[in-house]
Amino acid sequence: MKDQNWKGKISNHNQLGGIETSVIDNGLGKGSRIAWVNTGTGLRYKVVIDRAMDIADAFYNQHSLAWLSELGISSPQPFSDKGLGWLKTFGGGLLVTCGLTHVGGPESDESGERGLHGSISNIPAEIESIIQPDPLAGEMEMSITGKVRQTQIFGPSLELKRTISGTLGKSSIRIHDEVTNHGNTSVPHMILYHCNFGWPLVDEGSDIIWNGKWESPNAGNEEKIFRESNNFHKCPAPMKSHNGSGEEVAFIDIKQDSNSLCFCGLHNASLGIAMVMKFKKSQLPWLTNWQHWGNGEYVTGLEPGTNPPIGQAKARQQGTLIQLAPGEKRMYDLEIEILNNKEEIKEFIKKA
């Protein structure tokens, strides 16, 4: 922490922040392992170890950042990867991982049957390490690392090794993923980071910030949001037309800077905070913006991915479907940061 005026006044790092693990003992998530991460800056968030180390609740000071569905955290359902079964386990949250072999709607072809968004988010992780900060020794870094295995006899056999890390005194979350094919045949691979933001960060007038060429799969269907004459970068009031399954998405070929980095995020001027998301174009070339403004289901998603959520079949047809050879590994990095400094927010908006 910058001023370090805590020196000589603490003996336990938890007085500043750190990682605390526990188990949910009630409701649909009963028995699920979680880890609360406190950065010591007002940013704190809940890692759901039994759901691929996805992130559920997230707060900055008193403000919730993530959208949570009425379901909330539920125990993993490993056989929910058929049809629309994924929706019955979708609790929202700051991050839900989609993949690892399919991202998109249910489909079936000569390569097999695939349910909505794949099965990875319903698989528990095996914790490999938890590293706590030690500010008394000058060590401010902290991390939690685990392995999630999406595997079966005769394949495919994929492993997601995830490290979620941060620095005590900095309001950021760093996610580093390694996806490895441990099988003996090539495997289709798709991944999408389904990041879901809600009130009060997302509110009427909040800015949705991204830049790039876009298209909407709803084009020609009288879309109400993603049309050239509408300012779809401003969050609207709840929309009656979005009650139930009303929604719209844009697939964005997101702009990158001179360092091949992409930036997107949200800015709520009335709260004086912005959420910044940063990732590498070479790893995650697409961004999906999901907008669902239903009454009581008020959410927008910013979702970097290897592909838009078009499904394995269409990606194969387009020639954009990744094939992981036996032993091949892909790495992905995503950073989420909260800004509360006006000049830093201005610089982010200018850069994005």
Summary of the structure (lengths in Angstrom):
residues: 352
radius of gyration: 19.9
end to end distance: 27.5
largest distance: 66.2
contacts: 1190
relative contact order: 0.15
helix: 11%
strand: 44%
